[in-house]
């Protein structure tokens, strides 16, 4: 073939490649290349389908196009774009997912393959969970607990018996076989919360069982509820204790006491054979079949934790670092720093950790299985464990003062001291921390001992504890009487008023009372209003 014919033949090959979108090594773009949305353009935490093949994400460009995206989790190619929100729940078989739309606020059901929206007819719900066996949603909203069956062209709603809007509802869950549902009910009188666990028949909403929990001063004292993966037992937690009861009789089978001030958190291993729960500065691993403790992992108070997909490792994350531990040996396999406010999760294949939050997500690759003891499990990470075991655990206000004095620079101390007392909530104690000057110090403390001290005196909200510590230190610097008892009294009165207003607001929703009644309500009004 002469040179002229050779060049003509090459041009023909390139032309055919462009038409049929066959990637060639000519440096030319593929006209019909599939769009990809890489993690650098994601916003908030991704939601993976149960089979791990697809992932739902929001894009940073969402404000421009109003879309969420269903991606192929292996290469992040876009399968479809949808009108979705922050919350999303995948169906048991990964064929559908539910998400909340913004305008108008509703629950939208989409087919994962193609993104077609189903006409489900479900209005706004505060929380919803798919059935483990079929296409039903367990919903929690301002009207109580209900079950929605997703049908072609619409939905059928079943109201759960005695699950009305007169009570606060949390933690809606399904039984593993899909025949029952449960939720936690709570109501308040002054500063006392009354809590119960209720279980219904998922077919007709009939109330089957009720387990009353002892009254507590803590808001929603139950931490979480769930059936065990085999359905034979039921687990719920309170501050300092994890209960395992028979799912048939609701009588206690076993309980595990902890040093926690807050309700115990727990996670089942993927195979359902083990349960991990937090115990102050430890994660305990328990065998569900023998109900015995099999290992203890040293961590830090309040760390978030989760099992690896294969059940061999536990990921633990606090505000500064995340670490991976071997379940059997409890050895820390390495750690790496995280950004403040980070949310971490395992990639479904277990090969990396995904760090998300109010910033650009990143995939952190893992060296699995770990080959060398001197090599961190995190590629580019550190060997050993974080400095969790060396953190400070003050027990008194005076110890808090000493730590602030040592950790704050003269410039920082002067800035804090010159803040008006009425503006101290910017450093903590309110709904938001606007200035992390003090939080950079107390954010690394263990609060268990301090929480115990204040809980015994009626202050049960963590924000209240931080607020009292900050205000007391400010008064200490200004040589003003701290008046600890006065601060505690004010904090208790605040939460008593909040609880009272919540109850009266619910009555107002039923047409009883007025906005003025809510604004002026005091704890003494509760009994008369309930009557």
C-alpha positions in Angstrom: 0.0 0.0 0.0 1.5 3.3 -1.1 1.8 6.3 1.4 -1.2 8.2 -0.1 -3.6 5.2 0.2 -2.2 4.5 3.8 -3.1 8.1 4.9 -6.6 7.8 3.4 -7.2 4.5 5.1 -6.2 6.0 8.5 -8.6 8.9 8.0 -11.4 6.5 7.3 -10.6 4.5 10.5 -10.8 7.7 12.6 -14.0 8.7 10.9 -15.7 5.3 11.7 -14.3 5.5 15.3 -16.0 8.9 15.8 -19.3 7.7 14.5 -19.5 4.5 16.6 -17.8 6.0 19.6 -14.9 3.5 19.7 -12.1 5.0 21.8 -9.0 5.1 19.6 -5.5 6.3 20.4 -5.6 9.3 18.2 -6.2 11.8 21.0 -9.6 12.6 19.6 -12.7 13.0 21.9 -15.6 10.5 21.8 -18.7 12.3 20.6 -21.2 10.2 22.6 -19.0 9.6 25.7 -21.1 8.9 28.8 -21.1 11.7 31.3 -19.3 11.0 34.6 -19.7 12.8 37.9 -16.6 12.3 39.9 -16.5 12.6 43.8 -14.9 16.1 43.6 -18.3 17.4 42.4 -20.4 15.5 45.0 -22.2 17.2 47.8 -22.8 15.5 51.2 -22.8 11.8 51.7 -23.3 9.3 48.9 -26.0 6.6 49.3 -25.0 3.2 47.9 -27.6 0.6 46.7 -27.7 -2.6 48.8 -26.0 -4.5 45.9 -23.2 -1.9 45.8 -23.6 -1.3 42.0 -25.2 2.1 42.1 -24.8 5.2 44.2 -27.1 8.3 44.6 -25.4 11.6 45.0 -26.1 15.3 45.0 -24.0 17.5 42.8 -22.4 20.8 43.8 -24.2 22.1 40.7 -27.6 21.1 42.2 -28.5 24.8 42.8 -28.2 25.3 39.1 -30.1 22.3 37.7 -32.0 21.0 40.8 -30.9 17.4 40.2 -29.5 14.5 42.1 -27.8 11.7 40.2 -27.8 7.9 40.1 -24.3 6.8 39.2 -22.6 3.5 38.4 -20.4 3.1 41.5 -17.5 1.5 39.6 -16.8 4.3 37.2 -19.2 7.1 38.4 -20.9 7.3 35.0 -24.3 8.9 35.2 -27.2 6.5 34.8 -29.9 9.2 35.3 -30.6 12.6 36.9 -33.5 13.0 39.3 -35.2 15.7 41.3 -33.9 14.4 44.6 -33.0 15.7 48.1 -30.5 15.0 50.9 -32.3 11.9 52.2 -32.5 8.8 50.2 -33.4 5.2 50.9 -32.9 2.2 48.6 -35.4 -0.7 48.3 -34.2 -4.1 49.4 -33.5 -5.3 45.9 -31.8 -2.1 44.7 -34.4 -1.5 42.0 -36.0 1.6 43.5 -35.0 4.4 45.8 -37.0 7.0 47.7 -35.9 10.6 48.3 -37.4 13.9 49.4 -38.2 16.6 46.8 -38.0 20.3 47.7 -40.8 21.9 45.8 -43.4 20.8 46.6 -42.0 18.8 49.6 -43.0 15.1 48.9 -41.5 11.7 48.9 -40.5 10.7 45.3 -39.9 7.1 44.2 -37.6 6.4 41.3 -36.6 3.4 39.3 -32.8 2.9 39.7 -32.5 1.8 36.1 -33.3 4.9 34.1 -34.5 7.2 36.9 -38.2 7.0 36.0 -40.4 8.5 38.7 -43.3 6.5 40.0 -46.6 8.2 40.9 -46.7 7.1 44.5 -48.9 9.8 46.0 -47.0 10.1 49.3 -46.7 13.6 50.8 -43.9 14.9 53.0 -42.4 12.4 55.5 -39.8 13.2 58.2 -38.4 9.7 57.9 -39.0 6.6 55.8 -37.6 3.1 55.7 -38.1 0.4 53.0 -39.4 -3.0 53.9 -36.8 -5.8 53.8 -39.0 -8.0 51.6 -41.3 -5.8 49.4 -42.1 -2.3 48.2 -43.6 -0.7 51.3 -42.3 2.3 53.3 -42.5 2.7 57.0 -43.0 6.4 57.5 -42.7 8.9 60.4 -44.2 12.3 60.1 -46.2 15.0 62.1 -49.2 12.7 62.1 -47.5 9.7 63.6 -46.4 6.3 62.2 -47.8 4.8 59.0 -47.0 2.2 56.3 -47.3 3.1 52.6 -47.5 0.4 50.0 -46.0 1.6 46.7 -48.5 0.5 43.9 -48.6 1.2 40.2 -50.2 4.6 39.8 -50.4 5.4 43.5 -50.1 4.1 47.1 -52.1 2.7 50.0 -51.5 4.1 53.4 -52.1 2.2 56.7 -52.1 4.1 59.9 -50.5 2.3 62.9 -52.9 1.9 65.8 -52.4 4.5 68.6 -49.6 6.2 66.7 -50.8 9.7 66.6 -49.2 13.2 66.5 -49.8 13.6 70.3 -46.4 11.8 70.9 -42.9 12.2 69.7 -41.9 9.3 67.5 -38.3 8.1 66.7 -36.4 5.1 65.2 -39.0 3.4 63.0 -37.7 -0.1 62.1 -38.9 -3.3 60.3 -38.5 -6.8 61.5 -36.2 -8.9 59.3 -39.2 -10.9 57.9 -41.2 -7.7 57.2 -44.2 -8.9 59.3 -43.8 -6.3 62.0 -42.7 -2.7 62.5 -41.6 -0.8 65.6 -41.0 2.7 66.8 -40.1 4.6 70.0 -42.7 6.9 71.5 -41.9 9.6 74.0 -43.7 12.4 75.8 -42.7 14.8 78.6 -44.0 16.4 81.7 -41.9 19.2 83.1 -38.3 17.8 82.8 -39.3 14.1 82.9 -39.6 12.0 79.7 -41.8 9.0 79.4 -40.8 6.5 76.7 -42.1 3.3 75.4 -41.4 0.9 72.5 -44.4 -0.1 70.4 -44.7 -2.9 67.8 -47.4 -3.3 65.2 -48.5 -5.8 62.6 -47.2 -4.5 59.3 -50.2 -5.7 57.3 -53.0 -4.0 59.2 -51.3 -1.6 61.6 -52.7 -3.4 64.7 -50.7 -2.8 67.9 -49.2 -6.0 69.1 -46.8 -5.2 71.9 -45.8 -2.3 74.1 -42.7 -2.0 76.3 -42.6 0.9 78.8 -39.2 2.3 79.7 -38.5 3.8 83.1 -39.0 7.6 83.2 -35.9 9.7 82.6 -34.8 13.4 82.8 -33.0 12.9 79.5 -34.7 14.0 76.3 -35.7 10.8 74.3 -33.6 8.6 76.6 -33.8 5.6 74.1 -30.7 5.6 71.8 -31.9 3.2 69.1 -34.0 0.1 68.6 -33.8 -2.9 66.3 -34.5 -6.5 65.8 -31.4 -8.7 65.7 -30.7 -9.9 62.1 -32.3 -13.3 62.7 -35.4 -11.7 64.2 -35.3 -13.8 67.4 -34.3 -10.9 69.7 -34.9 -7.2 70.0 -32.3 -4.6 71.1 -32.8 -1.2 72.6 -30.5 1.1 74.5 -30.6 3.6 77.3 -28.0 5.8 78.9 -25.4 3.3 80.3 -27.0 0.1 79.2 -27.8 -2.1 76.2 -30.8 -4.4 76.5 -31.4 -7.6 74.6 -35.0 -8.9 75.0 -37.0 -11.8 73.4 -38.8 -10.6 70.4 -41.8 -12.9 71.3 -42.3 -12.0 75.0 -40.2 -8.8 75.3 -38.6 -10.2 78.4 -35.0 -9.5 79.0 -32.5 -12.1 77.8 -29.3 -10.2 78.5 -28.1 -6.6 79.3 -24.7 -5.0 79.0 -23.8 -2.1 81.3 -21.5 0.6 80.2 -20.0 3.9 81.5 -21.9 5.9 78.9 -23.8 9.0 80.0 -25.7 9.1 76.7 -27.7 6.2 75.2 -25.5 3.3 74.0 -25.0 3.1 70.2 -24.7 -0.2 68.5 -24.1 -1.8 65.0 -24.6 -5.4 63.8 -22.0 -7.1 61.7 -22.9 -7.7 58.1 -23.4 -11.4 58.7 -25.6 -10.7 61.8 -23.5 -12.8 64.2 -22.0 -10.0 66.2 -22.9 -6.7 67.7 -20.5 -3.8 68.4 -21.5 -1.2 71.0 -19.8 1.8 72.5 -18.8 1.9 76.2 -17.4 5.3 76.9 -13.7 5.0 75.6 -14.2 1.5 74.3 -16.0 -0.4 71.5 -17.2 -3.8 72.8 -17.8 -6.7 70.4 -20.3 -9.3 71.6 -21.3 -12.7 70.1 -25.0 -12.6 69.6 -25.4 -16.4 69.6 -23.7 -17.0 72.9 -24.4 -13.6 74.4 -20.8 -13.2 75.5 -18.2 -10.5 75.1 -15.4 -11.5 72.7 -13.2 -8.4 72.3 -12.7 -4.8 73.5 -11.3 -2.1 71.2 -9.8 1.0 72.9 -11.0 4.2 71.2 -12.4 7.6 72.4 -15.6 8.8 73.9 -18.3 9.4 71.3 -16.5 8.0 68.3 -18.6 7.0 65.3 -18.0 3.4 64.3 -19.0 0.8 61.7 -18.2 -2.7 60.6 -16.3 -3.4 57.4 -18.3 -5.2 54.7 -16.5 -8.5 55.5 -16.9 -8.1 59.2 -13.1 -8.4 59.9 -12.5 -4.7 60.8 -14.1 -1.8 62.6 -13.8 1.9 61.5 -13.8 4.5 64.3 -13.9 8.2 63.6 -13.8 11.3 65.8 -13.5 15.0 65.0 -9.8 14.7 64.2 -8.9 11.3 62.9 -10.2 7.9 61.8 -8.7 4.5 62.5 -9.3 0.9 61.5 -9.1 -1.9 64.1 -8.8 -5.6 63.6 -11.8 -7.2 65.3 -10.1 -10.4 66.6 -6.8 -9.0 67.8 -8.2 -5.4 68.6 -4.9 -4.1 67.1 -5.1 -0.6 65.5 -4.0 -1.0 61.9 -3.3 2.7 61.3 -5.0 6.0 61.2 -5.3 9.2 59.2 -6.5 12.7 59.8 -10.0 13.8 58.9 -11.4 17.3 58.3 -13.6 18.8 61.0 -17.2 17.7 60.5 -16.2 14.7 58.4 -18.7 11.8 57.9 -17.0 8.5 57.0 -18.3 5.3 55.5 -16.9 2.1 53.9 -17.0 1.7 50.2 -19.3 -1.3 49.6 -16.4 -3.4 48.3 -14.3 -2.6 51.4 -11.3 -1.3 49.4 -11.5 2.3 50.6 -13.1 4.7 53.1 -15.2 7.6 51.8 -14.9 10.9 53.7 -17.7 13.4 53.1 -19.2 16.4 54.8 -19.7 20.0 54.0 -16.7 19.8 51.7 -15.3 17.9 48.6 -15.6 14.1 49.3 -12.5 12.0 49.0 -11.8 8.2 48.6 -9.1 7.1 50.9 -7.6 3.8 49.6 -6.7 1.0 52.0 -3.9 -1.5 52.1 -6.0 -4.7 52.5 -5.3 -7.2 53.7 -2.5 -5.5 55.7 0.8 -7.1 54.8 3.2 -5.5 57.2 2.9 -4.4 60.8 5.0 -1.3 60.1 2.7 -0.2 57.2 -0.5 1.8 57.8 -3.8 0.3 56.5 -4.4 3.8 55.0 -2.3 4.6 52.0 -0.3 7.6 53.0 -1.6 7.3 56.6 0.1 6.9 59.9 1.2 3.7 61.8 -0.2 2.9 65.2 -3.3 4.6 66.8 -4.4 8.2 67.2 -3.6 10.0 70.4 -7.0 9.1 71.8 -5.6 7.4 74.9 -3.8 10.6 75.9 -6.8 12.9 75.7 -7.9 14.9 78.8 -10.9 14.0 80.9 -11.6 16.9 83.3 -13.8 16.1 86.3 -14.4 19.6 87.7 -14.8 23.2 86.6 -11.4 24.0 88.1 -9.7 21.4 85.9 -11.4 22.9 82.9 -10.1 26.4 83.8 -6.5 24.9 84.1 -6.7 23.3 80.6 -8.1 26.5 79.0 -5.3 28.5 80.7 -2.6 26.2 79.2 -4.1 25.7 75.8 -5.2 29.2 74.8 -2.5 31.7 73.7 -2.5 35.2 75.3 -4.1 36.6 72.2 -6.9 34.0 72.2 -7.4 34.4 75.9 -7.7 38.1 75.5 -10.2 37.8 72.7 -12.4 35.4 74.7 -12.2 37.7 77.8 -13.2 40.7 75.8 -16.4 39.0 74.5 -19.6 40.2 76.1 -21.3 37.7 78.4 -24.4 37.9 76.4 -22.5 36.7 73.3 -20.7 33.7 74.8 -23.0 31.2 73.0 -21.0 31.8 69.9 -18.3 29.5 71.4 -20.7 26.7 72.3 -23.8 25.9 74.3 -26.3 26.7 71.7 -27.6 25.1 68.5 -24.5 26.3 66.5 -20.9 27.0 67.3 -20.1 30.2 65.4 -16.5 30.6 66.7 -14.3 27.5 67.3 -11.9 29.4 69.5 -12.9 27.4 72.7 -14.2 24.3 70.8 -10.7 23.6 69.5 -9.8 23.0 73.2 -12.9 21.4 74.7 -13.7 19.5 71.5 -10.8 17.1 72.4 -12.0 16.4 76.0 -13.7 13.3 77.3 -16.9 14.6 78.8 -18.1 11.5 80.6 -17.1 12.6 84.1 -18.4 16.2 83.6 -21.7 14.8 82.2 -22.1 12.6 85.3 -21.6 15.6 87.6 -24.1 17.8 85.8 -26.6 15.0 85.1 -26.9 14.4 88.9 -27.8 18.1 89.2 -30.5 18.0 86.5 -28.6 19.2 83.4 -28.9 16.4 80.9 -28.3 18.2 77.6 -24.7 18.3 76.4 -25.1 21.8 75.0 -26.1 23.0 78.4 -23.0 21.5 80.0 -20.7 23.2 77.5 -22.6 26.5 77.9 -22.1 26.4 81.7 -18.4 25.6 81.4 -17.8 28.5 79.0 -19.8 31.0 81.0 -18.2 29.9 84.3 -14.7 30.3 82.8 -15.5 33.8 81.5 -16.8 34.8 85.0 -13.7 33.2 86.6 -11.4 35.4 84.3 -13.4 38.5 85.3 -13.4 37.6 89.0 -17.2 37.4 89.0 -19.0 34.9 91.2 -19.6 31.8 89.0 -23.0 31.1 90.7 -23.0 27.5 89.5 -26.3 26.7 91.2 -28.0 29.7 89.6 -26.7 28.6 86.1 -28.0 25.1 86.7 -31.4 26.3 87.8 -31.7 28.5 84.8 -30.7 25.6 82.5 -33.3 23.3 84.0 -36.0 25.9 83.7 -35.1 26.4 80.1 -35.6 22.8 79.2 -38.7 22.5 81.3 -40.2 25.3 79.3 -39.0 23.8 76.0 -40.7 20.5 76.9 -43.9 22.3 77.9 -44.1 24.3 74.7 -43.6 21.2 72.6 -46.6 19.5 74.3 -48.8 22.6 74.0 -47.7 23.0 70.3 -49.0 19.5 69.7 -52.3 20.4 71.3 -52.5 23.6 69.2 -52.0 21.4 66.1 -55.2 19.6 67.1 -57.1 22.9 67.4 -56.7 23.5 71.1 -55.0 26.7 72.4 -53.3 29.5 70.6 -49.9 30.8 69.6 -49.9 33.0 72.7 -50.5 30.0 74.9 -47.4 28.4 73.5 -45.2 31.5 73.9 -46.3 32.1 77.5 -46.5 28.4 78.6 -44.7 27.4 81.8 -44.2 23.9 83.3 -47.2 24.5 85.7 -49.5 24.7 82.7 -48.9 21.1 81.5 -51.3 19.3 83.7 -54.2 21.7 83.0 -53.5 21.6 79.3 -53.3 17.8 79.1 -56.7 17.7 80.9 
